[in-house]
Amino acid sequence: MLERRYAQEVLSLAEKASKEQADNIEVGAKKIADCLLSGGIVHAFGSGHSAVIAREITGRAGGVVPVNAVPEMIKDLDERNQEHGTSLIDRYAAKYGLNSGEVMIVISTSGRNPLPIEVALESKKRGLYVISITSLEYSRNVTSRHPSGKRLFEIADLVLDTGVPVGDAMVEVPGLVDKVGPGSTVVGALLINMLMIRAIEEVVSRGGTPPVLRSQNIDGADEYNQMLKEKYKDRLVW
C-alpha cells in the first residue's frame, strides 16, 4: 500500500532531520530565548503551503504568546515577485514592529523564490536574527529567482534542513511519471516545534517564566491567556 510507504518515508525523514538538526536547533533556541527574555516577538513567515508551518506555532495551546505568523497583507502575493517581499515587510513592521534582536523564521522548501528571500533580507536589515527552514538538497539543485542570485539558505543566519528531496514529493506510483506525497509540511512542523520547545526550556533554565498559552477548552484558560496577551497586545497579529 502506497500510503504506508509514504508514512514510512515521512517517519524516516523526520527521524533523520530531528537528529541531524539538533545542534542547529540548540543555537536557534538560544537566540529565541534571548528574544523572549527581552520582551521581544518571534516572527514566522511562509508563503503558500509553507505558511502552514509558520501558523503552527502561532496562538497555539502549549506554545508561547509572543509569536506572530507574518500575514500576506497584500492580496494574491506572488512569491516570485521581489517587490512584494519588501512591501510586505514595510507594512508589517509599521503595524506590528520588527525590532533589532528579535527573530524571524522564514520557511521555504525550495528556498529559491524572491518573496521569502526578500523577507529574510529585509528582516536582517532591521537587525533581526533569521532562521530558515528549507531543504538543502532541493535548494542546491535549483537556481535562485532573486536578483541577488542567492537562495534562502545562503542568506539566513541559521538553517534548519528538512532534507526533503527535490520536488518535495517522495512516493512513486506505478504508471505515473511524477512522485506524490510531499514531506515538507510534516518535517517542517516537527522542526519548528522542536525549536520552540527547546527555547521554552532554555528560558526556564535561565530563571524566566515563558508565557505559555493554555487550551481554551480548559476552565479558566480564557482569563489566563488574556492576562498573558496584555503585555504584547499592540504587537500581536492574532
C-alpha positions in Angstrom: 0.0 0.0 0.0 1.5 3.3 -1.1 0.0 5.2 1.8 2.1 3.0 4.2 5.2 3.6 2.1 4.5 7.4 2.5 4.2 7.0 6.2 7.5 5.1 6.4 9.2 7.7 4.2 8.0 10.6 6.4 8.9 8.9 9.6 12.4 8.1 8.3 12.9 11.7 7.1 11.6 13.1 10.4 13.9 10.9 12.5 16.9 11.9 10.3 16.1 15.6 10.5 15.5 15.5 14.3 18.9 14.0 14.8 20.9 15.9 12.2 19.4 19.3 13.1 19.9 19.0 16.9 22.9 21.3 17.1 21.3 24.0 14.9 18.1 23.8 17.0 20.2 24.4 20.1 21.7 27.5 18.5 18.4 28.8 17.3 16.6 28.1 20.6 19.2 30.2 22.5 18.5 33.1 20.1 14.8 32.8 20.6 15.2 32.6 24.4 17.2 35.8 24.3 14.4 37.4 22.3 11.6 36.2 24.7 13.5 37.1 27.8 14.0 40.7 26.5 10.2 41.0 25.8 10.5 40.6 22.1 8.4 38.8 19.4 9.3 35.8 17.3 8.1 36.3 13.7 7.5 33.5 11.3 6.8 33.7 7.5 6.0 31.3 4.8 4.0 31.7 1.6 1.8 29.0 0.0 1.9 25.8 2.0 4.9 27.0 3.9 2.5 29.4 5.7 1.0 26.3 7.4 4.3 25.8 9.3 4.5 29.5 10.3 0.9 29.2 11.6 1.7 26.1 13.5 3.4 28.0 16.4 1.0 31.0 16.5 -1.7 31.2 19.1 -1.3 27.6 19.9 -2.0 25.9 23.2 1.3 24.7 24.6 3.1 27.4 22.7 4.3 30.9 23.7 2.2 34.1 23.3 4.7 36.4 21.6 4.8 34.7 18.2 3.4 36.1 15.0 2.8 34.4 11.7 3.5 37.3 9.3 0.3 37.7 7.3 0.4 38.1 3.5 -1.0 41.5 3.8 -1.1 42.1 0.0 -3.8 40.1 -1.8 -2.7 37.4 -4.1 1.0 37.8 -3.3 3.3 36.3 -6.0 6.2 34.6 -4.3 8.2 35.1 -7.5 7.9 38.9 -7.2 10.8 40.6 -5.2 8.9 43.8 -4.7 6.1 42.1 -2.8 8.6 41.0 -0.1 9.9 44.5 0.5 6.3 45.9 0.6 5.1 43.2 2.9 7.8 43.7 5.5 7.4 47.5 5.4 3.7 47.3 6.0 4.0 44.6 8.7 6.8 46.4 10.5 4.8 49.7 10.5 1.8 47.9 12.1 3.3 45.3 14.4 7.0 46.3 14.7 10.2 44.5 13.7 12.8 45.2 16.4 16.5 44.6 16.4 17.4 41.5 18.4 14.1 39.7 17.5 13.9 36.5 15.5 12.4 35.9 12.0 11.8 32.3 11.0 11.4 32.1 7.2 10.1 28.9 5.7 10.6 27.9 2.0 11.2 24.4 0.9 13.0 25.3 -2.4 14.4 28.5 -1.0 14.6 29.9 -4.5 11.7 32.4 -4.8 12.1 36.2 -4.3 9.3 36.6 -1.7 10.8 34.6 1.2 14.3 35.6 0.3 13.3 39.3 0.4 11.6 38.8 3.7 14.8 37.4 5.0 16.9 40.2 3.6 14.6 43.0 4.9 14.5 41.4 8.3 18.3 41.2 8.5 18.5 44.9 7.5 16.4 45.6 10.6 18.7 43.7 12.9 16.6 40.5 13.3 18.2 37.1 13.5 16.9 35.0 10.6 16.3 31.3 10.9 15.4 29.4 7.7 13.5 26.1 7.4 14.3 24.8 4.0 15.6 21.7 2.1 19.3 22.0 1.3 19.1 19.2 -1.2 16.3 20.9 -3.0 17.9 24.4 -2.9 21.3 23.3 -4.0 19.8 21.7 -7.1 17.9 24.8 -8.3 18.9 28.4 -9.2 17.7 31.4 -7.3 14.9 33.6 -8.8 16.0 36.6 -6.7 18.1 39.3 -8.4 20.9 38.7 -5.9 21.3 35.1 -7.2 21.2 33.8 -3.6 18.9 31.2 -2.2 17.4 31.4 1.3 20.0 29.1 2.9 22.7 31.5 1.7 21.1 34.4 3.4 19.8 33.1 6.7 21.9 33.3 9.9 20.9 29.7 10.7 19.4 26.8 8.6 17.2 24.0 9.7 17.3 21.4 6.9 14.1 19.3 6.4 16.0 17.1 4.0 13.1 16.6 1.6 14.0 15.7 -1.9 13.9 17.9 -5.0 10.3 18.5 -5.8 9.3 17.6 -2.3 7.2 14.5 -3.2 8.5 11.2 -2.1 6.4 8.2 -3.3 6.5 6.7 -6.8 3.2 5.5 -8.2 3.5 2.7 -10.8 2.3 4.1 -14.2 2.7 7.7 -13.1 5.6 9.9 -14.1 5.5 12.2 -11.1 6.0 11.3 -7.5 3.3 12.1 -4.9 3.2 12.7 -1.2 5.1 15.8 0.0 7.2 15.7 3.1 8.0 19.3 3.8 5.0 20.2 5.9 5.3 17.3 8.3 9.0 17.6 8.8 8.9 21.4 8.9 6.2 21.4 11.6 8.4 18.9 13.6 11.5 21.1 13.4 9.7 24.3 14.2 8.0 22.7 17.3 11.3 21.2 18.4 12.9 24.7 18.1 10.2 26.4 20.2 10.1 23.7 22.8 13.9 23.9 23.3 13.6 27.7 23.5 11.0 27.4 26.2 13.2 25.0 28.1 16.1 27.5 27.8 14.0 30.3 29.1 13.1 28.3 32.2 16.7 27.2 32.7 17.7 30.9 32.9 15.1 31.6 35.6 12.4 33.0 33.3 8.7 32.1 33.0 7.7 31.7 29.4 4.2 32.9 28.6 2.7 29.6 27.6 -0.9 29.5 26.3 -3.4 27.2 27.8 -6.1 25.4 25.8 -9.2 27.5 25.6 -11.2 24.3 26.4 -9.7 24.3 29.9 -11.8 26.1 32.5 -10.3 29.5 33.4 -8.0 29.4 30.4 -9.5 32.4 28.6 -8.8 34.7 31.5 -5.3 33.4 32.0 -4.5 33.7 28.3 -5.8 37.2 28.1 -3.6 38.2 31.0 -0.6 36.8 29.1 -1.5 38.6 25.9 -1.9 42.0 27.6 1.9 42.6 27.6 2.0 42.2 23.8 -1.5 43.4 22.8 -0.2 46.1 20.4 2.1 43.8 18.6 0.2 40.5 18.1 -1.5 39.7 14.8 -3.9 37.2 16.3 
